[in-house]
């Protein structure tokens, strides 16, 4: 009998802080950490892939980044935090948009990582205002 471990587990659509955190972490992983570039330790996500498509890709990546900001609003984050997060998305959008050559345009996105920056802002807010929503992050290691 086959197991269901290979299925994609989507976060719950509830509005509690833990569910919001899971959705934001999932979106950040999708946008920044889909796979590693072979021969490097550099993670690449949908944000970089979309940057390869001039203008439309930049707009789509910004819209996906704006989803994280929208989720932050649902957590009741301050206007200052929301402005910082919006600024991160806008900076990432402008860096990609003003790059004339699409392949060169992905370089700023590889290093700026607006979605990861925004996730850090959200985690800091959750730790302070919703400590029950914080989780212990661990990494699995193999021992041979």
Buried (B, 14 or more C-beta within 10 A) or exposed (E): EEEEEEEEEEBEEEEEBBBBBBBBBBBBBBBBBBEEEEEEEEBBBBBBBBBEBBEEBBBBBBEBBBBBBEBBEEBEBEEEBBEBBBBBBBBBBEBBBEBEEBEEBBBBBBEBBBBBBBBEBBBEBBEEEBEEBBEEEEEEEEEE
